């Protein structure tokens, strides 16, 4: 695919991604970065010669000057990762056009500014294909981001932690396909405490700006599409946290940590044949032993509730039930849907999972254990529904970084359990291209 590849008026070929090497055969990043500087300098001073349409040349130069200013005496480039208003922590986007469309597009971060520049450059052929143009161009885009961002934000050490994590090439099919390149914005290397601390607030501000100016307008304009309340990674983390809520965590101070108090402790009081003050672990052991006797499997293993989430076969089943309950808790609040989802979760927890040693299969319920579990499945969801609603509210507070307590010491405890907030698609590589191509 590289044999015929050329872009930017022939100023970019396959040699663009070949780094300078040092005497040991490794990459000489200083010389490589100087080569990138020279290419940017030519693009900045002669954009039309680099294949930029005349009507977009000013937009391209504006983006270069704002996000990739030159340091002439050092023949280097400074990367301005996010553009803020002077003296204010507020996003100050640069308005540019794609083609001659009347509505300008706002660009607020360096990776997508570069994506715009790569996108609007005129291909050197009438009908470029994925193999001979778009894919090599995406590789060159990724390489440029790598070289530019493989540089400290404030510290002195070069780190991969500074490089944007994802690049997206998205296109709209047709006789003349429209395409757009985009990327995530990357904060400083977390190991660089000074730089990381300085960029965390900026990253959160960019995510809020993207949600309001890119994501929400996109889905308002296309109402047939919908997105989940949270991205998959955050959804899994919240589901696992819900597991902790339900089981309780004995290694935490329940007074100072209101999120993690056990739901089940005391729930089995008064059940015939059960010891007083029995919690879920004790109940699991008693009924599990009953199932072993019923199946004549004295060597079978009773799984402890805390270990269900990490079990190879049972873990995914539990996560499916927890995810459904999570969606019910944070969605419309339909009582019947919430009760149904909670009942499935309760059934999973109050059914002891007892594994026989040879075939590694679960033991079935017997004539004595089955009525006990069926009774709990009928009664417990209704009895515990208000508690799980309370836990759901605590979870919502974590997801939205809201403090439940007004006490500063308890706030410090709550802060430990906050789940890092990433709005749906607001920090994804697809966000900018999807908005541009709508």
C-alpha positions as CSV (number, residue, x, y, z in Angstrom):
1,X,0.0,0.0,0.0
2,X,3.0,2.3,0.5
3,X,4.3,2.0,-3.1
4,X,2.0,4.7,-4.5
5,X,1.1,6.6,-1.3
6,X,1.5,10.4,-1.3
7,X,-0.3,13.1,0.5
8,X,-0.1,16.8,1.2
9,X,0.8,17.7,-2.3
10,X,3.5,15.0,-2.4
11,X,5.2,16.4,0.7
12,X,4.3,13.2,2.6
13,X,5.3,9.7,1.4
14,X,6.2,6.5,3.0
15,X,9.6,7.9,4.2
16,X,7.6,10.2,6.6
17,X,7.2,7.4,9.1
18,X,10.9,6.3,9.0
19,X,12.6,7.7,12.1
20,X,16.1,8.9,12.4
21,X,18.3,6.4,14.1
22,X,21.2,6.8,16.5
23,X,24.6,4.9,16.4
24,X,23.0,2.0,18.4
25,X,20.2,1.5,15.9
26,X,17.6,3.1,18.3
27,X,15.3,6.0,17.5
28,X,17.0,9.4,17.7
29,X,14.0,11.3,19.0
30,X,15.7,14.8,18.7
31,X,16.5,14.4,15.0
32,X,13.1,12.8,14.3
33,X,11.3,15.6,16.0
34,X,13.4,18.1,14.0
35,X,12.2,16.4,10.9
36,X,8.6,16.8,12.0
37,X,9.3,20.4,12.7
38,X,10.6,21.0,9.2
39,X,7.5,19.4,7.7
40,X,5.2,21.5,9.9
41,X,7.2,24.6,9.0
42,X,6.6,24.0,5.3
43,X,2.9,23.3,5.9
44,X,2.6,26.5,8.0
45,X,4.4,28.8,5.5
46,X,3.0,27.2,2.2
47,X,-0.3,25.4,3.0
48,X,-1.5,25.4,-0.6
49,X,1.7,23.8,-1.8
50,X,1.0,21.1,0.8
51,X,-2.4,20.3,-0.7
52,X,-4.6,22.4,1.6
53,X,-7.5,23.9,-0.3
54,X,-7.1,27.7,-0.8
55,X,-10.4,28.4,1.1
56,X,-9.2,26.4,4.1
57,X,-5.6,27.6,4.2
58,X,-6.2,30.2,6.9
59,X,-8.1,27.7,9.1
60,X,-5.2,25.3,8.9
61,X,-2.6,28.0,9.7
62,X,-4.7,29.2,12.6
63,X,-4.9,25.7,14.1
64,X,-1.1,25.3,13.7
65,X,-0.4,28.6,15.4
66,X,-2.7,27.9,18.3
67,X,-2.0,24.2,19.0
68,X,1.5,23.7,17.5
69,X,3.4,27.0,17.8
70,X,7.0,27.0,16.7
71,X,10.1,27.7,18.8
72,X,12.2,29.0,15.9
73,X,15.5,29.3,17.7
74,X,15.3,25.7,18.9
75,X,13.7,24.4,15.7
76,X,11.0,22.8,17.8
77,X,7.3,22.7,18.3
78,X,5.3,23.3,21.5
79,X,2.1,21.2,21.8
80,X,-0.8,23.2,23.3
81,X,-2.9,20.2,24.2
82,X,-6.1,22.1,25.0
83,X,-6.8,25.8,24.2
84,X,-8.1,27.8,27.2
85,X,-9.0,31.4,27.5
86,X,-6.2,33.4,29.0
87,X,-6.4,33.6,32.8
88,X,-9.5,31.4,32.8
89,X,-10.0,27.6,33.0
90,X,-12.6,27.8,30.2
91,X,-12.3,26.1,26.8
92,X,-11.6,28.5,23.9
93,X,-12.3,26.5,20.7
94,X,-11.0,27.5,17.3
95,X,-13.8,27.6,14.7
96,X,-13.0,26.0,11.3
97,X,-14.8,24.8,8.2
98,X,-14.8,21.5,6.5
99,X,-15.1,22.0,2.7
100,X,-17.3,25.1,2.2
101,X,-20.0,24.1,4.7
102,X,-21.7,27.1,6.2
103,X,-21.7,25.8,9.8
104,X,-18.2,25.9,11.4
105,X,-16.8,23.2,13.6
106,X,-15.2,23.9,17.0
107,X,-11.9,22.3,17.8
108,X,-10.5,22.6,21.3
109,X,-7.6,20.1,21.5
110,X,-4.4,19.4,19.6
111,X,-5.0,15.8,18.5
112,X,-8.2,16.7,16.8
113,X,-6.7,19.9,15.4
114,X,-4.1,17.7,13.7
115,X,-6.9,15.3,12.6
116,X,-8.7,18.2,10.9
117,X,-5.5,19.1,9.0
118,X,-4.9,15.6,7.8
119,X,-8.5,15.3,6.8
120,X,-8.9,18.5,4.7
121,X,-5.6,17.9,2.7
122,X,-6.6,17.2,-0.9
123,X,-5.8,13.6,-1.9
124,X,-3.5,13.3,-4.9
125,X,-5.9,11.1,-6.8
126,X,-9.6,11.4,-7.9
127,X,-10.8,8.3,-6.1
128,X,-8.5,7.4,-3.2
129,X,-9.1,4.0,-1.7
130,X,-8.7,2.8,1.9
131,X,-5.6,0.8,0.9
132,X,-3.7,3.3,-1.1
133,X,-4.6,6.5,0.8
134,X,-6.8,6.5,3.9
135,X,-5.0,3.7,5.9
136,X,-1.4,5.0,5.2
137,X,-2.6,8.5,6.0
138,X,-4.0,7.3,9.3
139,X,-0.6,5.6,10.0
140,X,1.2,8.9,9.3
141,X,-1.3,10.8,11.6
142,X,-0.6,8.3,14.4
143,X,3.1,8.6,13.9
144,X,2.9,12.4,14.0
145,X,0.9,12.3,17.3
146,X,3.4,9.9,18.7
147,X,6.5,12.0,17.9
148,X,4.8,15.3,19.0
149,X,3.3,13.9,22.2
150,X,6.2,11.7,23.3
151,X,7.4,14.7,25.2
152,X,6.9,15.8,28.8
153,X,4.1,18.2,29.6
154,X,6.0,19.8,32.5
155,X,8.5,17.3,33.6
156,X,11.8,16.3,32.0
157,X,11.4,12.6,31.3
158,X,10.0,11.4,27.9
159,X,7.1,9.0,28.5
160,X,4.6,7.0,26.5
161,X,2.0,8.1,29.1
162,X,1.9,11.5,27.3
163,X,0.8,9.9,23.9
164,X,-2.9,9.9,22.9
165,X,-4.2,6.4,23.4
166,X,-6.5,6.0,20.3
167,X,-6.8,7.2,16.7
168,X,-10.0,6.8,14.7
169,X,-10.5,6.9,10.9
170,X,-14.2,7.2,10.1
171,X,-15.8,7.6,6.7
172,X,-19.3,8.1,5.2
173,X,-19.8,5.9,2.2
174,X,-20.9,7.2,-1.2
175,X,-19.6,7.9,-4.7
176,X,-17.1,10.3,-3.2
177,X,-16.6,9.1,0.4
178,X,-16.2,11.6,3.1
179,X,-13.7,10.8,5.9
180,X,-12.4,12.3,9.1
181,X,-9.5,11.5,11.4
182,X,-9.7,12.0,15.2
183,X,-8.0,11.1,18.4
184,X,-8.3,11.2,22.2
185,X,-6.7,13.9,24.2
186,X,-4.0,12.6,26.5
187,X,-3.0,14.0,29.9
188,X,0.5,13.8,31.2
189,X,2.2,10.7,32.4
190,X,0.5,9.8,35.8
191,X,4.0,9.1,37.1
192,X,4.9,12.8,36.6
193,X,3.0,14.1,39.6
194,X,3.4,17.8,38.8
195,X,2.3,17.5,35.2
196,X,-0.5,14.9,36.0
197,X,-2.0,17.2,38.7
198,X,-1.9,20.2,36.3
199,X,-3.7,18.4,33.5
200,X,-6.4,16.4,35.4
201,X,-8.7,19.4,35.8
202,X,-8.1,20.4,32.1
203,X,-9.0,16.9,31.0
204,X,-12.3,16.9,32.9
205,X,-13.1,20.3,31.5
206,X,-12.5,19.1,28.0
207,X,-14.8,16.1,28.5
208,X,-17.6,18.3,29.8
209,X,-17.1,20.7,26.8
210,X,-17.1,17.8,24.3
211,X,-20.3,16.4,25.8
212,X,-22.1,19.7,25.6
213,X,-20.8,20.8,22.2
214,X,-20.2,17.6,20.3
215,X,-21.9,14.5,21.8
216,X,-25.3,16.0,22.9
217,X,-25.9,17.9,19.7
218,X,-25.0,14.8,17.7
219,X,-27.6,12.6,19.4
220,X,-30.2,15.4,19.4
221,X,-29.8,15.7,15.7
222,X,-30.1,11.9,15.3
223,X,-32.8,10.8,17.7
224,X,-33.0,7.3,16.3
225,X,-29.7,6.5,18.0
226,X,-29.1,6.2,21.7
227,X,-26.2,5.6,24.0
228,X,-25.9,3.8,27.3
229,X,-25.8,6.0,30.4
230,X,-22.1,5.2,30.8
231,X,-19.3,3.8,28.7
232,X,-18.6,0.0,29.0
233,X,-15.5,0.3,31.2
234,X,-17.2,2.6,33.7
235,X,-20.3,0.4,33.6
236,X,-18.3,-2.7,34.5
237,X,-16.6,-0.8,37.4
238,X,-19.9,0.3,38.7
239,X,-21.4,-3.2,38.5
240,X,-18.4,-4.5,40.5
241,X,-18.9,-1.8,43.1
242,X,-22.6,-2.8,43.4
243,X,-21.4,-6.3,44.3
244,X,-19.4,-4.7,47.2
245,X,-22.5,-2.8,48.3
246,X,-24.6,-5.9,48.4
247,X,-22.0,-8.2,50.1
248,X,-20.5,-5.6,52.4
249,X,-16.8,-5.2,53.1
250,X,-15.7,-6.3,56.5
251,X,-12.3,-4.7,56.1
252,X,-13.7,-1.2,56.0
253,X,-15.1,1.0,58.8
254,X,-18.8,0.9,58.3
255,X,-19.4,4.0,60.3
256,X,-17.0,6.2,58.3
257,X,-17.9,4.4,55.0
258,X,-21.7,4.5,54.6
259,X,-21.5,3.2,51.1
260,X,-20.3,-0.3,52.0
261,X,-22.5,-1.4,54.9
262,X,-23.8,-5.0,54.4
263,X,-27.3,-5.4,53.0
264,X,-27.8,-9.0,54.2
265,X,-26.6,-8.9,57.8
266,X,-29.7,-9.6,60.0
267,X,-31.9,-10.5,57.0
268,X,-32.2,-14.1,58.0
269,X,-33.2,-13.5,61.6
270,X,-36.2,-15.7,62.7
271,X,-35.9,-18.2,59.9
272,X,-36.6,-21.7,61.4
273,X,-33.4,-23.7,61.8
274,X,-31.1,-20.7,61.3
275,X,-28.9,-19.3,64.0
276,X,-29.7,-15.9,65.3
277,X,-27.9,-12.9,63.7
278,X,-26.9,-14.9,60.6
279,X,-25.5,-13.0,57.7
280,X,-25.0,-14.2,54.1
281,X,-21.7,-16.0,54.6
282,X,-23.0,-18.0,57.6
283,X,-26.2,-18.8,55.7
284,X,-24.2,-19.8,52.6
285,X,-22.2,-22.3,54.7
286,X,-25.3,-23.8,56.5
287,X,-27.4,-24.3,53.3
288,X,-24.3,-25.3,51.3
289,X,-23.7,-28.2,53.8
290,X,-27.3,-29.1,53.5
291,X,-26.9,-29.4,49.7
292,X,-23.8,-31.5,50.1
293,X,-25.7,-34.0,52.3
294,X,-28.7,-34.0,49.9
295,X,-26.4,-34.8,46.9
296,X,-24.1,-37.2,48.9
297,X,-21.1,-35.1,47.9
298,X,-19.1,-34.6,51.2
299,X,-16.0,-33.4,49.3
300,X,-17.8,-30.7,47.3
301,X,-16.6,-27.1,47.7
302,X,-18.8,-24.3,48.9
303,X,-17.9,-21.0,47.2
304,X,-17.8,-18.0,49.4
305,X,-20.0,-15.1,48.2
306,X,-17.0,-12.7,48.0
307,X,-15.3,-15.0,45.5
308,X,-18.2,-15.3,43.1
309,X,-17.3,-12.2,41.1
310,X,-13.9,-13.6,40.2
311,X,-15.0,-17.2,39.4
312,X,-14.3,-18.2,35.8
313,X,-17.8,-19.4,35.0
314,X,-20.0,-17.8,37.7
315,X,-18.4,-14.4,37.6
316,X,-19.8,-13.5,34.1
317,X,-23.3,-14.7,35.1
318,X,-23.2,-12.5,38.2
319,X,-21.9,-9.5,36.2
320,X,-24.8,-9.9,33.7
321,X,-27.3,-9.8,36.6
322,X,-25.5,-6.9,38.3
323,X,-25.4,-4.9,35.0
324,X,-29.1,-5.3,34.5
325,X,-29.7,-4.2,38.1
326,X,-27.4,-1.2,37.6
327,X,-29.3,-0.1,34.4
328,X,-32.6,-0.4,36.3
329,X,-31.2,1.7,39.2
330,X,-29.8,4.6,37.1
331,X,-32.5,4.6,34.3
332,X,-36.1,5.5,34.4
333,X,-36.8,4.0,37.8
334,X,-39.6,1.6,36.7
335,X,-40.5,-0.2,40.0
336,X,-41.4,-3.5,38.3
337,X,-38.2,-3.5,36.2
338,X,-36.1,-2.7,39.3
339,X,-37.8,-5.4,41.4
340,X,-37.3,-8.0,38.6
341,X,-33.7,-7.2,38.2
342,X,-33.1,-7.2,42.0
343,X,-34.9,-10.5,42.4
344,X,-32.5,-12.2,39.9
345,X,-29.5,-10.8,41.8
346,X,-30.9,-11.9,45.1
347,X,-31.5,-15.4,43.8
348,X,-27.9,-15.6,42.6
349,X,-26.6,-14.7,46.1
350,X,-28.9,-16.7,48.3
351,X,-28.4,-19.9,46.2
352,X,-25.2,-21.5,47.5
353,X,-22.9,-22.4,44.7
354,X,-21.5,-25.8,45.6
355,X,-19.0,-27.4,43.2
356,X,-18.4,-31.1,43.2
357,X,-14.7,-32.1,42.8
358,X,-14.6,-34.3,39.7
359,X,-16.7,-32.7,37.0
360,X,-16.6,-29.2,38.6
361,X,-20.3,-28.9,38.2
362,X,-22.7,-27.1,40.6
363,X,-24.8,-29.3,42.9
364,X,-28.6,-29.1,42.4
365,X,-31.0,-27.9,45.1
366,X,-32.5,-30.7,47.2
367,X,-35.8,-31.3,48.9
368,X,-34.8,-29.3,52.0
369,X,-32.6,-26.6,50.5
370,X,-35.0,-25.7,47.7
371,X,-37.9,-24.5,49.8
372,X,-35.6,-22.3,51.9
373,X,-34.2,-20.6,48.8
374,X,-37.5,-20.2,47.1
375,X,-38.9,-18.5,50.2
376,X,-36.0,-16.1,50.4
377,X,-36.3,-15.3,46.7
378,X,-40.0,-14.4,47.2
379,X,-39.5,-12.4,50.4
380,X,-36.1,-10.7,50.3
381,X,-36.3,-8.5,47.2
382,X,-39.4,-6.7,48.6
383,X,-37.9,-6.4,52.1
384,X,-34.5,-5.1,50.8
385,X,-35.7,-3.0,47.9
386,X,-35.5,0.3,49.8
387,X,-31.9,-0.6,50.9
388,X,-30.8,-1.3,47.4
389,X,-32.4,2.0,46.3
390,X,-30.3,3.7,48.9
391,X,-27.2,1.9,47.7
392,X,-28.1,2.9,44.1
393,X,-28.2,6.5,45.2
394,X,-24.8,6.2,46.8
395,X,-23.5,4.6,43.6
396,X,-24.9,7.5,41.6
397,X,-23.2,10.0,43.9
398,X,-19.9,8.2,43.3
399,X,-20.4,8.2,39.5
400,X,-21.2,11.9,39.5
401,X,-18.6,12.7,42.2
402,X,-21.1,14.1,44.6
403,X,-20.3,14.1,48.4
404,X,-23.1,12.6,50.5
405,X,-21.7,13.9,53.8
406,X,-21.0,17.4,54.9
407,X,-18.3,16.2,57.3
408,X,-14.8,16.7,56.0
409,X,-13.4,13.5,57.4
410,X,-16.2,11.4,55.9
411,X,-15.7,13.3,52.6
412,X,-12.1,12.0,52.6
413,X,-13.4,8.5,52.9
414,X,-16.0,9.0,50.2
415,X,-13.5,10.4,47.9
416,X,-11.6,7.1,47.9
417,X,-14.5,5.3,46.3
418,X,-15.3,7.9,43.6
419,X,-15.4,6.2,40.2
420,X,-13.5,8.3,37.6
421,X,-16.2,10.1,35.6
422,X,-15.9,9.7,31.8
423,X,-19.1,10.7,30.0
424,X,-20.3,8.4,27.1
425,X,-18.0,8.9,24.1
426,X,-16.8,12.3,25.4
427,X,-13.2,11.0,25.6
428,X,-13.3,8.5,22.7
429,X,-11.4,8.8,19.4
430,X,-14.7,8.5,17.5
431,X,-16.3,11.6,19.0
432,X,-14.9,14.3,16.7
433,X,-15.1,12.3,13.4
434,X,-18.7,11.2,14.2
435,X,-19.7,14.8,14.9
436,X,-18.0,16.1,11.7
437,X,-19.6,13.4,9.4
438,X,-23.1,13.6,10.8
